[in-house]
Each structure stands twice: as C-alpha cells, then as structure tokens.
Amino acid sequence: MAEAKMTVETIEPVGLRVLIRKDDERRTTRGGILLPDDAKTPVLSGRIVAISAQVDSDPDYPLQKYDKVLIDPRNGIPVDFEQDNKLFIIPIQDVVAVFRKDGSEH
C-alpha cells in the first residue's frame, strides 16, 4: 500500500503556546569577549511566528505576530518544518519578556 504524502502549509500552536523563530546565537559580547559554551544562559531571543487562538484571545498575553521576545527554551519543542531548524513551540509561561519601542501601545 502506497503511503500518502502529507503536505503541511502552516503550523498553528494550540493551547497556551506560541511558535518562535529563534535569533542567531551570539557567542561574543559587544565588547568582543568570546563566551564559552558553559557560560551561555538558557535564555534566547526570537520572533513570534504564530500564536495559538487561546493566547491571541486572552488580554493577559499582549503578544502579536512578529514581536521580538525573550524566551526560556528548556521546555520548547523544536519543529522540523521545511528544513527551518530555528522554529520552536514555546509554552507561554516561557516567554519571559517582549521587546517594545518607547511609546508603543498594545
């Protein structure tokens, strides 16, 4: 029996989760100091790619698509989608901060 090939066009997180594309990791400080692997903190930054309907409709979570966020990736689930190895499903409680410009309202 031939297996049908499933085509996935989008990924939509469910529950209290968001889909993040993590930024490239910096291993040097702005002053040029090289950080060894064990000195890195487990907090990463990235951009929100998709928001679950539950998070989107909850006023306690003022997040929007493309927001730059700081995340704790330890509970994140890596997503292998179209050879993009920077995608992670992150529980909302692991989004620890949102970068905002002065004067921006949400």
Backbone as XML, in Angstrom:
<?xml version="1.0"?>
<chain id="A" units="angstrom">
  <residue number="1" name="MET">
    <atom name="N" x="0.836" y="-1.171" z="0.000"/>
    <atom name="CA" x="0.000" y="0.000" z="0.000"/>
    <atom name="C" x="0.887" y="1.242" z="0.000"/>
  </residue>
  <residue number="2" name="ALA">
    <atom name="N" x="0.655" y="2.146" z="-0.896"/>
    <atom name="CA" x="1.448" y="3.367" z="-1.006"/>
    <atom name="C" x="1.045" y="4.349" z="0.087"/>
  </residue>
  <residue number="3" name="GLU">
    <atom name="N" x="2.062" y="4.975" z="0.677"/>
    <atom name="CA" x="1.786" y="5.967" z="1.715"/>
    <atom name="C" x="1.471" y="7.303" z="1.063"/>
  </residue>
  <residue number="4" name="ALA">
    <atom name="N" x="0.438" y="7.957" z="1.565"/>
    <atom name="CA" x="0.101" y="9.290" z="1.074"/>
    <atom name="C" x="1.050" y="10.289" z="1.720"/>
  </residue>
  <residue number="5" name="LYS">
    <atom name="N" x="1.553" y="11.210" z="0.930"/>
    <atom name="CA" x="2.456" y="12.217" z="1.446"/>
    <atom name="C" x="1.637" y="13.406" z="1.923"/>
  </residue>
  <residue number="6" name="MET">
    <atom name="N" x="1.787" y="13.754" z="3.198"/>
    <atom name="CA" x="1.037" y="14.859" z="3.760"/>
    <atom name="C" x="1.764" y="16.168" z="3.479"/>
  </residue>
  <residue number="7" name="THR">
    <atom name="N" x="1.035" y="17.159" z="3.029"/>
    <atom name="CA" x="1.598" y="18.470" z="2.778"/>
    <atom name="C" x="1.170" y="19.401" z="3.903"/>
  </residue>
  <residue number="8" name="VAL">
    <atom name="N" x="2.138" y="19.980" z="4.578"/>
    <atom name="CA" x="1.859" y="20.923" z="5.654"/>
    <atom name="C" x="2.189" y="22.317" z="5.150"/>
  </residue>
  <residue number="9" name="GLU">
    <atom name="N" x="1.211" y="23.212" z="5.224"/>
    <atom name="CA" x="1.437" y="24.569" z="4.745"/>
    <atom name="C" x="1.738" y="25.540" z="5.875"/>
  </residue>
  <residue number="10" name="THR">
    <atom name="N" x="1.120" y="25.334" z="7.038"/>
    <atom name="CA" x="1.356" y="26.210" z="8.179"/>
    <atom name="C" x="1.406" y="25.389" z="9.462"/>
  </residue>
  <residue number="11" name="ILE">
    <atom name="N" x="1.948" y="25.997" z="10.483"/>
    <atom name="CA" x="1.956" y="25.395" z="11.809"/>
    <atom name="C" x="1.210" y="26.350" z="12.724"/>
  </residue>
  <residue number="12" name="GLU">
    <atom name="N" x="0.196" y="25.852" z="13.404"/>
    <atom name="CA" x="-0.558" y="26.677" z="14.343"/>
    <atom name="C" x="-0.470" y="26.043" z="15.725"/>
  </residue>
  <residue number="13" name="PRO">
    <atom name="N" x="0.152" y="26.746" z="16.681"/>
    <atom name="CA" x="0.221" y="26.191" z="18.025"/>
    <atom name="C" x="-1.163" y="26.139" z="18.664"/>
  </residue>
  <residue number="14" name="VAL">
    <atom name="N" x="-1.359" y="25.210" z="19.583"/>
    <atom name="CA" x="-2.627" y="25.090" z="20.302"/>
    <atom name="C" x="-2.350" y="25.240" z="21.796"/>
  </residue>
  <residue number="15" name="GLY">
    <atom name="N" x="-3.410" y="25.526" z="22.555"/>
    <atom name="CA" x="-3.251" y="25.729" z="23.990"/>
    <atom name="C" x="-2.530" y="27.031" z="24.263"/>
  </residue>
  <residue number="16" name="LEU">
    <atom name="N" x="-1.840" y="27.090" z="25.361"/>
    <atom name="CA" x="-1.108" y="28.299" z="25.750"/>
    <atom name="C" x="0.320" y="28.235" z="25.219"/>
  </residue>
  <residue number="17" name="ARG">
    <atom name="N" x="0.439" y="28.315" z="23.890"/>
    <atom name="CA" x="1.742" y="28.195" z="23.236"/>
    <atom name="C" x="1.875" y="29.195" z="22.084"/>
  </residue>
  <residue number="18" name="VAL">
    <atom name="N" x="3.125" y="29.487" z="21.752"/>
    <atom name="CA" x="3.440" y="30.317" z="20.594"/>
    <atom name="C" x="4.529" y="29.618" z="19.791"/>
  </residue>
  <residue number="19" name="LEU">
    <atom name="N" x="4.598" y="29.943" z="18.512"/>
    <atom name="CA" x="5.654" y="29.434" z="17.639"/>
    <atom name="C" x="6.685" y="30.543" z="17.482"/>
  </residue>
  <residue number="20" name="ILE">
    <atom name="N" x="7.934" y="30.224" z="17.792"/>
    <atom name="CA" x="9.024" y="31.197" z="17.783"/>
    <atom name="C" x="10.075" y="30.779" z="16.762"/>
  </residue>
  <residue number="21" name="ARG">
    <atom name="N" x="10.625" y="31.757" z="16.040"/>
    <atom name="CA" x="11.832" y="31.515" z="15.236"/>
    <atom name="C" x="12.960" y="32.193" z="15.998"/>
  </residue>
  <residue number="22" name="LYS">
    <atom name="N" x="13.863" y="31.379" z="16.530"/>
    <atom name="CA" x="14.913" y="31.948" z="17.373"/>
    <atom name="C" x="15.926" y="32.718" z="16.540"/>
  </residue>
  <residue number="23" name="ASP">
    <atom name="N" x="16.482" y="33.751" z="17.172"/>
    <atom name="CA" x="17.536" y="34.542" z="16.548"/>
    <atom name="C" x="18.827" y="33.733" z="16.542"/>
  </residue>
  <residue number="24" name="ASP">
    <atom name="N" x="19.761" y="34.149" z="15.701"/>
    <atom name="CA" x="21.076" y="33.512" z="15.710"/>
    <atom name="C" x="21.736" y="33.770" z="17.053"/>
  </residue>
  <residue number="25" name="GLU">
    <atom name="N" x="22.389" y="32.751" z="17.583"/>
    <atom name="CA" x="23.051" y="32.885" z="18.877"/>
    <atom name="C" x="24.315" y="33.713" z="18.733"/>
  </residue>
  <residue number="26" name="ARG">
    <atom name="N" x="24.509" y="34.608" z="19.706"/>
    <atom name="CA" x="25.745" y="35.386" z="19.766"/>
    <atom name="C" x="26.671" y="34.714" z="20.756"/>
  </residue>
  <residue number="27" name="ARG">
    <atom name="N" x="27.860" y="34.445" z="20.359"/>
    <atom name="CA" x="28.826" y="33.824" z="21.270"/>
    <atom name="C" x="29.885" y="34.818" z="21.709"/>
  </residue>
  <residue number="28" name="THR">
    <atom name="N" x="29.779" y="36.053" z="21.244"/>
    <atom name="CA" x="30.691" y="37.093" z="21.700"/>
    <atom name="C" x="29.871" y="38.266" z="22.217"/>
  </residue>
  <residue number="29" name="THR">
    <atom name="N" x="30.422" y="38.952" z="23.205"/>
    <atom name="CA" x="29.749" y="40.130" z="23.735"/>
    <atom name="C" x="30.004" y="41.306" z="22.803"/>
  </residue>
  <residue number="30" name="ARG">
    <atom name="N" x="29.327" y="42.406" z="23.056"/>
    <atom name="CA" x="29.557" y="43.597" z="22.226"/>
    <atom name="C" x="30.986" y="44.098" z="22.350"/>
  </residue>
  <residue number="31" name="GLY">
    <atom name="N" x="31.611" y="43.823" z="23.488"/>
    <atom name="CA" x="32.999" y="44.227" z="23.693"/>
    <atom name="C" x="34.002" y="43.280" z="23.058"/>
  </residue>
  <residue number="32" name="GLY">
    <atom name="N" x="33.513" y="42.205" z="22.422"/>
    <atom name="CA" x="34.381" y="41.277" z="21.725"/>
    <atom name="C" x="34.852" y="40.097" z="22.550"/>
  </residue>
  <residue number="33" name="ILE">
    <atom name="N" x="34.285" y="39.918" z="23.741"/>
    <atom name="CA" x="34.687" y="38.794" z="24.589"/>
    <atom name="C" x="33.975" y="37.534" z="24.119"/>
  </residue>
  <residue number="34" name="LEU">
    <atom name="N" x="34.737" y="36.490" z="23.848"/>
    <atom name="CA" x="34.179" y="35.213" z="23.408"/>
    <atom name="C" x="33.648" y="34.454" z="24.616"/>
  </residue>
  <residue number="35" name="LEU">
    <atom name="N" x="32.375" y="34.045" z="24.557"/>
    <atom name="CA" x="31.760" y="33.305" z="25.655"/>
    <atom name="C" x="31.887" y="31.811" z="25.406"/>
  </residue>
  <residue number="36" name="PRO">
    <atom name="N" x="32.412" y="31.056" z="26.378"/>
    <atom name="CA" x="32.443" y="29.600" z="26.225"/>
    <atom name="C" x="31.036" y="29.037" z="26.341"/>
  </residue>
  <residue number="37" name="ASP">
    <atom name="N" x="30.834" y="27.817" z="25.845"/>
    <atom name="CA" x="29.508" y="27.206" z="25.850"/>
    <atom name="C" x="28.891" y="27.135" z="27.236"/>
  </residue>
  <residue number="38" name="ASP">
    <atom name="N" x="29.683" y="26.846" z="28.271"/>
    <atom name="CA" x="29.100" y="26.710" z="29.603"/>
    <atom name="C" x="28.759" y="28.048" z="30.246"/>
  </residue>
  <residue number="39" name="ALA">
    <atom name="N" x="29.146" y="29.161" z="29.641"/>
    <atom name="CA" x="28.828" y="30.476" z="30.188"/>
    <atom name="C" x="27.533" y="31.036" z="29.612"/>
  </residue>
  <residue number="40" name="LYS">
    <atom name="N" x="26.996" y="30.384" z="28.620"/>
    <atom name="CA" x="25.768" y="30.877" z="27.999"/>
    <atom name="C" x="24.587" y="30.638" z="28.918"/>
  </residue>
  <residue number="41" name="THR">
    <atom name="N" x="23.713" y="31.614" z="28.999"/>
    <atom name="CA" x="22.489" y="31.436" z="29.769"/>
    <atom name="C" x="21.454" y="30.767" z="28.881"/>
  </residue>
  <residue number="42" name="PRO">
    <atom name="N" x="20.468" y="30.086" z="29.475"/>
    <atom name="CA" x="19.489" y="29.373" z="28.658"/>
    <atom name="C" x="18.400" y="30.267" z="28.085"/>
  </residue>
  <residue number="43" name="VAL">
    <atom name="N" x="18.564" y="31.581" z="28.145"/>
    <atom name="CA" x="17.543" y="32.480" z="27.612"/>
    <atom name="C" x="17.951" y="32.901" z="26.206"/>
  </residue>
  <residue number="44" name="LEU">
    <atom name="N" x="17.010" y="32.802" z="25.276"/>
    <atom name="CA" x="17.251" y="33.162" z="23.883"/>
    <atom name="C" x="16.243" y="34.207" z="23.444"/>
  </residue>
  <residue number="45" name="SER">
    <atom name="N" x="16.555" y="34.888" z="22.366"/>
    <atom name="CA" x="15.581" y="35.807" z="21.782"/>
    <atom name="C" x="15.116" y="35.250" z="20.444"/>
  </residue>
  <residue number="46" name="GLY">
    <atom name="N" x="13.950" y="35.708" z="20.041"/>
    <atom name="CA" x="13.391" y="35.272" z="18.773"/>
    <atom name="C" x="12.172" y="36.092" z="18.413"/>
  </residue>
  <residue number="47" name="ARG">
    <atom name="N" x="11.563" y="35.754" z="17.300"/>
    <atom name="CA" x="10.351" y="36.435" z="16.825"/>
    <atom name="C" x="9.192" y="35.465" z="16.851"/>
  </residue>
  <residue number="48" name="ILE">
    <atom name="N" x="8.035" y="35.983" z="17.235"/>
    <atom name="CA" x="6.826" y="35.165" z="17.219"/>
    <atom name="C" x="6.389" y="34.979" z="15.772"/>
  </residue>
  <residue number="49" name="VAL">
    <atom name="N" x="6.210" y="33.742" z="15.373"/>
    <atom name="CA" x="5.771" y="33.405" z="14.020"/>
    <atom name="C" x="4.271" y="33.136" z="14.000"/>
  </residue>
  <residue number="50" name="ALA">
    <atom name="N" x="3.764" y="32.499" z="15.055"/>
    <atom name="CA" x="2.333" y="32.184" z="15.146"/>
    <atom name="C" x="1.935" y="32.129" z="16.615"/>
  </residue>
  <residue number="51" name="ILE">
    <atom name="N" x="0.678" y="32.480" z="16.874"/>
    <atom name="CA" x="0.130" y="32.499" z="18.225"/>
    <atom name="C" x="-1.102" y="31.611" z="18.246"/>
  </residue>
  <residue number="52" name="SER">
    <atom name="N" x="-1.248" y="30.803" z="19.286"/>
    <atom name="CA" x="-2.449" y="29.971" z="19.386"/>
    <atom name="C" x="-3.672" y="30.862" z="19.574"/>
  </residue>
  <residue number="53" name="ALA">
    <atom name="N" x="-4.830" y="30.358" z="19.195"/>
    <atom name="CA" x="-6.077" y="31.117" z="19.339"/>
    <atom name="C" x="-6.343" y="31.450" z="20.800"/>
  </residue>
  <residue number="54" name="GLN">
    <atom name="N" x="-5.992" y="30.547" z="21.693"/>
    <atom name="CA" x="-6.220" y="30.774" z="23.120"/>
    <atom name="C" x="-5.375" y="31.939" z="23.641"/>
  </residue>
  <residue number="55" name="VAL">
    <atom name="N" x="-4.128" y="32.025" z="23.243"/>
    <atom name="CA" x="-3.265" y="33.132" z="23.660"/>
    <atom name="C" x="-3.714" y="34.423" z="22.988"/>
  </residue>
  <residue number="56" name="ASP">
    <atom name="N" x="-4.058" y="34.341" z="21.714"/>
    <atom name="CA" x="-4.456" y="35.522" z="20.951"/>
    <atom name="C" x="-5.694" y="36.193" z="21.534"/>
  </residue>
  <residue number="57" name="SER">
    <atom name="N" x="-6.616" y="35.416" z="22.072"/>
    <atom name="CA" x="-7.861" y="35.981" z="22.592"/>
    <atom name="C" x="-7.785" y="36.351" z="24.073"/>
  </residue>
  <residue number="58" name="ASP">
    <atom name="N" x="-6.662" y="36.107" z="24.724"/>
    <atom name="CA" x="-6.527" y="36.382" z="26.154"/>
    <atom name="C" x="-5.821" y="37.723" z="26.368"/>
  </residue>
  <residue number="59" name="PRO">
    <atom name="N" x="-6.497" y="38.708" z="26.986"/>
    <atom name="CA" x="-5.877" y="40.024" z="27.191"/>
    <atom name="C" x="-4.694" y="40.001" z="28.160"/>
  </residue>
  <residue number="60" name="ASP">
    <atom name="N" x="-4.520" y="38.911" z="28.902"/>
    <atom name="CA" x="-3.371" y="38.803" z="29.805"/>
    <atom name="C" x="-2.064" y="38.581" z="29.051"/>
  </residue>
  <residue number="61" name="TYR">
    <atom name="N" x="-2.150" y="38.228" z="27.767"/>
    <atom name="CA" x="-0.963" y="37.980" z="26.953"/>
    <atom name="C" x="-0.942" y="38.959" z="25.783"/>
  </residue>
  <residue number="62" name="PRO">
    <atom name="N" x="-0.326" y="40.136" z="25.963"/>
    <atom name="CA" x="-0.317" y="41.158" z="24.906"/>
    <atom name="C" x="0.747" y="40.879" z="23.842"/>
  </residue>
  <residue number="63" name="LEU">
    <atom name="N" x="0.632" y="39.741" z="23.197"/>
    <atom name="CA" x="1.608" y="39.342" z="22.188"/>
    <atom name="C" x="0.989" y="39.412" z="20.808"/>
  </residue>
  <residue number="64" name="GLN">
    <atom name="N" x="1.831" y="39.751" z="19.836"/>
    <atom name="CA" x="1.397" y="39.787" z="18.445"/>
    <atom name="C" x="2.434" y="39.076" z="17.589"/>
  </residue>
  <residue number="65" name="LYS">
    <atom name="N" x="1.980" y="38.658" z="16.427"/>
    <atom name="CA" x="2.886" y="38.052" z="15.459"/>
    <atom name="C" x="4.005" y="39.050" z="15.152"/>
  </residue>
  <residue number="66" name="TYR">
    <atom name="N" x="5.210" y="38.557" z="15.040"/>
    <atom name="CA" x="6.437" y="39.296" z="14.739"/>
    <atom name="C" x="7.019" y="40.051" z="15.929"/>
  </residue>
  <residue number="67" name="ASP">
    <atom name="N" x="6.389" y="39.973" z="17.115"/>
    <atom name="CA" x="7.007" y="40.569" z="18.300"/>
    <atom name="C" x="8.335" y="39.879" z="18.571"/>
  </residue>
  <residue number="68" name="LYS">
    <atom name="N" x="9.331" y="40.676" z="18.981"/>
    <atom name="CA" x="10.603" y="40.097" z="19.412"/>
    <atom name="C" x="10.470" y="39.800" z="20.898"/>
  </residue>
  <residue number="69" name="VAL">
    <atom name="N" x="10.803" y="38.569" z="21.282"/>
    <atom name="CA" x="10.619" y="38.132" z="22.663"/>
    <atom name="C" x="11.879" y="37.466" z="23.200"/>
  </residue>
  <residue number="70" name="LEU">
    <atom name="N" x="11.959" y="37.429" z="24.512"/>
    <atom name="CA" x="12.993" y="36.698" z="25.223"/>
    <atom name="C" x="12.338" y="35.436" z="25.754"/>
  </residue>
  <residue number="71" name="ILE">
    <atom name="N" x="12.954" y="34.281" z="25.508"/>
    <atom name="CA" x="12.332" y="33.011" z="25.891"/>
    <atom name="C" x="13.299" y="32.143" z="26.686"/>
  </residue>
  <residue number="72" name="ASP">
    <atom name="N" x="12.730" y="31.302" z="27.528"/>
    <atom name="CA" x="13.480" y="30.243" z="28.194"/>
    <atom name="C" x="13.224" y="28.985" z="27.363"/>
  </residue>
  <residue number="73" name="PRO">
    <atom name="N" x="14.212" y="28.501" z="26.612"/>
    <atom name="CA" x="13.978" y="27.424" z="25.641"/>
    <atom name="C" x="13.959" y="26.014" z="26.212"/>
  </residue>
  <residue number="74" name="ARG">
    <atom name="N" x="14.135" y="25.855" z="27.515"/>
    <atom name="CA" x="14.264" y="24.497" z="28.065"/>
    <atom name="C" x="13.024" y="23.641" z="27.854"/>
  </residue>
  <residue number="75" name="ASN">
    <atom name="N" x="11.835" y="24.240" z="27.833"/>
    <atom name="CA" x="10.605" y="23.476" z="27.616"/>
    <atom name="C" x="10.109" y="23.578" z="26.178"/>
  </residue>
  <residue number="76" name="GLY">
    <atom name="N" x="10.887" y="24.229" z="25.316"/>
    <atom name="CA" x="10.493" y="24.385" z="23.924"/>
    <atom name="C" x="10.597" y="23.082" z="23.153"/>
  </residue>
  <residue number="77" name="ILE">
    <atom name="N" x="9.737" y="22.951" z="22.177"/>
    <atom name="CA" x="9.737" y="21.767" z="21.319"/>
    <atom name="C" x="10.261" y="22.185" z="19.949"/>
  </residue>
  <residue number="78" name="PRO">
    <atom name="N" x="11.413" y="21.657" z="19.514"/>
    <atom name="CA" x="11.915" y="22.003" z="18.187"/>
    <atom name="C" x="10.979" y="21.484" z="17.104"/>
  </residue>
  <residue number="79" name="VAL">
    <atom name="N" x="10.800" y="22.291" z="16.075"/>
    <atom name="CA" x="9.901" y="21.939" z="14.976"/>
    <atom name="C" x="10.724" y="21.822" z="13.706"/>
  </residue>
  <residue number="80" name="ASP">
    <atom name="N" x="10.690" y="20.664" z="13.076"/>
    <atom name="CA" x="11.379" y="20.457" z="11.806"/>
    <atom name="C" x="10.371" y="20.721" z="10.699"/>
  </residue>
  <residue number="81" name="PHE">
    <atom name="N" x="10.396" y="21.918" z="10.152"/>
    <atom name="CA" x="9.415" y="22.341" z="9.159"/>
    <atom name="C" x="10.143" y="23.006" z="8.009"/>
  </residue>
  <residue number="82" name="GLU">
    <atom name="N" x="10.058" y="22.424" z="6.843"/>
    <atom name="CA" x="10.683" y="22.958" z="5.635"/>
    <atom name="C" x="12.159" y="23.283" z="5.862"/>
  </residue>
  <residue number="83" name="GLN">
    <atom name="N" x="12.846" y="22.397" z="6.547"/>
    <atom name="CA" x="14.281" y="22.499" z="6.805"/>
    <atom name="C" x="14.657" y="23.768" z="7.563"/>
  </residue>
  <residue number="84" name="ASP">
    <atom name="N" x="13.710" y="24.335" z="8.328"/>
    <atom name="CA" x="13.977" y="25.504" z="9.165"/>
    <atom name="C" x="14.223" y="24.995" z="10.579"/>
  </residue>
  <residue number="85" name="ASN">
    <atom name="N" x="15.480" y="24.955" z="10.994"/>
    <atom name="CA" x="15.798" y="24.386" z="12.300"/>
    <atom name="C" x="15.800" y="25.427" z="13.413"/>
  </residue>
  <residue number="86" name="LYS">
    <atom name="N" x="15.188" y="26.572" z="13.179"/>
    <atom name="CA" x="15.138" y="27.615" z="14.200"/>
    <atom name="C" x="13.740" y="27.795" z="14.776"/>
  </residue>
  <residue number="87" name="LEU">
    <atom name="N" x="12.811" y="26.915" z="14.433"/>
    <atom name="CA" x="11.440" y="27.034" z="14.920"/>
    <atom name="C" x="11.245" y="26.214" z="16.189"/>
  </residue>
  <residue number="88" name="PHE">
    <atom name="N" x="10.539" y="26.820" z="17.155"/>
    <atom name="CA" x="10.243" y="26.153" z="18.418"/>
    <atom name="C" x="8.825" y="26.483" z="18.855"/>
  </residue>
  <residue number="89" name="ILE">
    <atom name="N" x="8.106" y="25.480" z="19.343"/>
    <atom name="CA" x="6.835" y="25.707" z="20.027"/>
    <atom name="C" x="7.199" y="25.951" z="21.490"/>
  </residue>
  <residue number="90" name="ILE">
    <atom name="N" x="6.781" y="27.102" z="22.011"/>
    <atom name="CA" x="7.149" y="27.511" z="23.360"/>
    <atom name="C" x="5.895" y="27.698" z="24.208"/>
  </residue>
  <residue number="91" name="PRO">
    <atom name="N" x="5.840" y="27.105" z="25.402"/>
    <atom name="CA" x="4.730" y="27.399" z="26.309"/>
    <atom name="C" x="4.752" y="28.884" z="26.676"/>
  </residue>
  <residue number="92" name="ILE">
    <atom name="N" x="3.592" y="29.477" z="26.787"/>
    <atom name="CA" x="3.506" y="30.918" z="27.022"/>
    <atom name="C" x="4.234" y="31.332" z="28.301"/>
  </residue>
  <residue number="93" name="GLN">
    <atom name="N" x="4.265" y="30.464" z="29.315"/>
    <atom name="CA" x="4.952" y="30.829" z="30.552"/>
    <atom name="C" x="6.463" y="30.918" z="30.369"/>
  </residue>
  <residue number="94" name="ASP">
    <atom name="N" x="6.996" y="30.411" z="29.249"/>
    <atom name="CA" x="8.422" y="30.510" z="28.972"/>
    <atom name="C" x="8.783" y="31.727" z="28.130"/>
  </residue>
  <residue number="95" name="VAL">
    <atom name="N" x="7.794" y="32.541" z="27.772"/>
    <atom name="CA" x="8.066" y="33.845" z="27.160"/>
    <atom name="C" x="8.260" y="34.791" z="28.334"/>
  </residue>
  <residue number="96" name="VAL">
    <atom name="N" x="9.496" y="35.229" z="28.550"/>
    <atom name="CA" x="9.807" y="35.982" z="29.761"/>
    <atom name="C" x="9.798" y="37.492" z="29.563"/>
  </residue>
  <residue number="97" name="ALA">
    <atom name="N" x="9.870" y="37.966" z="28.320"/>
    <atom name="CA" x="9.843" y="39.409" z="28.062"/>
    <atom name="C" x="9.518" y="39.661" z="26.598"/>
  </residue>
  <residue number="98" name="VAL">
    <atom name="N" x="8.973" y="40.851" z="26.344"/>
    <atom name="CA" x="8.691" y="41.308" z="24.983"/>
    <atom name="C" x="9.458" y="42.604" z="24.781"/>
  </residue>
  <residue number="99" name="PHE">
    <atom name="N" x="10.167" y="42.724" z="23.668"/>
    <atom name="CA" x="10.876" y="43.956" z="23.350"/>
    <atom name="C" x="9.871" y="44.946" z="22.772"/>
  </residue>
  <residue number="100" name="ARG">
    <atom name="N" x="9.811" y="46.147" z="23.342"/>
    <atom name="CA" x="8.906" y="47.188" z="22.865"/>
    <atom name="C" x="9.695" y="48.475" z="22.658"/>
  </residue>
  <residue number="101" name="LYS">
    <atom name="N" x="9.282" y="49.244" z="21.676"/>
    <atom name="CA" x="9.848" y="50.575" z="21.486"/>
    <atom name="C" x="9.125" y="51.528" z="22.424"/>
  </residue>
  <residue number="102" name="ASP">
    <atom name="N" x="9.806" y="52.577" z="22.852"/>
    <atom name="CA" x="9.163" y="53.574" z="23.705"/>
    <atom name="C" x="7.952" y="54.153" z="23.002"/>
  </residue>
  <residue number="103" name="GLY">
    <atom name="N" x="6.846" y="54.251" z="23.733"/>
    <atom name="CA" x="5.629" y="54.832" z="23.176"/>
    <atom name="C" x="4.748" y="53.862" z="22.439"/>
  </residue>
  <residue number="104" name="SER">
    <atom name="N" x="5.174" y="52.600" z="22.264"/>
    <atom name="CA" x="4.314" y="51.639" z="21.566"/>
    <atom name="C" x="3.246" y="51.151" z="22.520"/>
  </residue>
  <residue number="105" name="GLU">
    <atom name="N" x="2.050" y="50.962" z="22.001"/>
    <atom name="CA" x="0.933" y="50.523" z="22.824"/>
    <atom name="C" x="0.440" y="49.176" z="22.344"/>
  </residue>
  <residue number="106" name="HIS">
    <atom name="N" x="0.070" y="48.332" z="23.300"/>
    <atom name="CA" x="-0.534" y="47.031" z="22.985"/>
    <atom name="C" x="-1.666" y="46.775" z="23.898"/>
  </residue>
</chain>
